[in-house]
Amino acid sequence: MKTADKKKSFCTIGVISDTHGLLRPEVVQAFHHVERIIHAGDIGNEKILLELEHIAPVTAVRGNMDGDWAFHLKRTEALDISGNLIYVIHDIDRLDLDPDSSGVSVVISGHSHKPSVSRRNGVLYMNPGSAGPRRFTLPISAGLLHINIKGIKAELIRL
């Protein structure tokens, strides 16, 4: 598990997935104020992560379309941010734990290219959708995760 500033009472995290080698200028603009970025896989290439690192520290997981260059990335990550456990996985259908009994506050996934936010059993589930090349008629999107003393709020951003 990675630890990120447990003492801070407020932070905003940029959440992105399925860039497939394309980092849109709208993402850079939307993430200009974030303190951390989470990439939920299908990154496309190392260049995307390096560009995101210029904005804020990045935690990324490997997606099913990420090739040999991404073998150093894990399939899942768990981060403790301000006392909230955030679990990151590319494909939610491959979830390998029970979030509510594991103390997870947020599950972030990608893969489907369909942006969504829901709560089940007290756990926030977020899929930022795809910020990369358009697929069918699905929207191009990313997200923000706002953490403060009142709780955690997810925001989807249409790009």
N, C-alpha and C positions, 0 to 999 in steps of 0.2 A: 504494500500500500504506500502511496506517495502522500506526503503531508504538505499542505499549502496553507500558510498563515492562519492557524487556528484562532489566534487572538483577535483578528479583525472581525468587526461586527457587520460589515457590509462589503459585498463585492459583486462584480458583474463578470460573467464568464461568456465568451463567445462560443457557440456550439455550431459545428459544421459537419457535413458528411458528403460523401459521394461527389467530390470535386472532379474526379477522373482526369486529373492533369490540367484543370482550368481554375485559376483563382481570379474571379471577377473583381473589378475595381469597386463594385458596390459592396463586396464583402469587406474589403479593406476600410472603406468608409464606415460601414455599420459597426465594425469592431474597433474603431479608433480609440475608444475609451475603456476597453475591457482589460482586466488584470490577468486573465488566463484564457487560453483557447483549448477546447476539446474537439478533436477531429475523430469522428466515429467510423473511419475506414473508407475504402475505395478512394484513396488519396490520388493515385495516378503516378506520382513520381516524387522524389526527394525535394525537388525544387519548390513544390507547394508548401512543404513543412518549413523550409528555410525562409520563404516569403512570410509565412504566418509568424515565425519566430521574431521577425522585425517588428511585429505589433505587440506580442506578449508571449510568455512561455507557453509551449504547446505540449499537450498530452495527446497521443494518437494511438489508435489500434489499427491492426491490419485488417483489410477487407478482403472479400473473396476475389476481387479483381486486381489486387495489388500483387505485383510480380516478385521476382527474386530480390529486387532492391529493398523490399520491405521485410525480409525475414527477421531483421533485428527487432521489429515491432511485435508486441504481444497481441494475442487475440482478444484479451480483455484487460482492463485496467480498473483499479479501485483507488479513488482519491478521497482524502479527508479534507474538506474545505470548510473552514469555520465550524467544525464539529459535525458536519453533514457528510455521510458516506455516499459518494457518487460512483456508480458502477457503469463502465463503458464497454459496449460490445457492438460489433457491426450488425449482426443479424439477430434480432430479438428471438427468433425461433430457435436459436442455439443457446439461449440463456441457461446457464449451468448452475444456478442457485435459486433459492426462494428469497426474493428481495425482502419481503416483510419480516420473515423470521431471521434474516441475516443482518438486520439493522440498517439496510440500505434506504437512503432517503430519496435518491433519484437514480433511475436507469436511463441512460442515453444510448440510443441505437441509431442505425441508418439503414442502408440496404434497399429498402422499398421505394425510396425516392418520394415517399408520401409524407409531408409534414403532419405531425400530430402531437397533441399534448393531452394526457389523461391522468387520472389518479385512481389507483386501486389499492385498497387496504392500507391507505396512508402513504403509499409510494407514488411519487411523481414519475411518469413515463414520458420521455420526450424523444421524438424523432424530428430533427431539423429539416428533413427533406433533402433534396439535392441542390447543391450550389454550383454544380458543374454544367456540362452541356445538357440542353433540354432533352427530355425523354418523353416521347408521346405528347400528351397534353398536360402533363403534370407541372405544377408550378416550380419555379426556381426559388429556393429559399434557404435560409439559415436561421439561427435562433440566438437568443440571449437567455441566460439563467441568472436571475437576480436573487441574491442571498442576503437577508438581513435578519434582525432580531425577531421580526414578525413571521419569518418563514422563508420559503423558497417559491419563486414565481417564474414560470417559463413564458417566454415571448417568442412567437414566430415572426420572422421578417421576410416579407415577399421581396425578392430582388428584381 
